[in-house]
């Protein structure tokens, strides 16, 4: 009788252990604290491409956040702007079971499936330059993209004397922020500068300086009276300005666009470029990681209209539809103040 009782107890114990083991195979999201007990997270940032000044500066913000918090933060990206390569990197990060992935998509549409997969695995997803992205916990923009595009157009119009032909470029037709900047600028031109005319719009550069330069040369060959250029990618305006210098067009063609002083200062000083606009990529990198931390800490409800995220330009955020965040962080730089910035 005792032997039978021991056998039953042994079987019950084994069954309990099996059920407990099976219960640990679910997809339930857990925080870093629950996983390792130290409250620290592994947060990966995936950018459009590496080896360019813009994302080098963004990486500084990522590293600073890691230093300030003790979380493991790092940046990865392809060596060329390619959505398929970004997908591969994100797949690898999912396999590594990182706690959060923050992304600057080359193509928001192309990344939707893999980011859905990440979220289904319990990974927090934060995006940047992807307004309208579906598979994200939050998307953050430095500002209202259409207003920023209008700001660039105002500067281009001033440089062109509010008349003449101009062209616009984007890194990719699938980069939502670039499209919105371009459209915001074009709308401002139609409303406010009737003597200006867009002769070529949304030419793709693949975020490549050489390609931007080639697009400018091709367009001015087709439209020899071209007087202006508005670029979206961080390399577009510099590529156009390089062509302006090499073609001896200083003072004849005005160039504005998104860039950083370290790339554009020489062209601003030479007169090949009139004005650049930007936001500090380091602050963007920092605030993306900050949002990931807040979600992982269960503080999602604190990310709301008027919240202060503790980063310059993001102290009084606007939130649309619960997850699309806008700051007020743009900066305009010309020849006179380019030396004020060290990036």
Beta strands, then each sheet from edge to edge (+ up, - down):
strand 1: 42-47
strand 2: 72-77
strand 3: 100-104
strand 4: 124-128
strand 5: 138-141
strand 6: 164-170
strand 7: 196-204
strand 8: 226-231
strand 9: 254-258
strand 10: 275-278
strand 11: 318-320
strand 12: 324-326
strand 13: 331-333
sheet 1: 2+ 1+ 3+ 4+ 5+ 12+ 11-
sheet 2: 7+ 6+ 8+ 9+ 10+ 13-
end
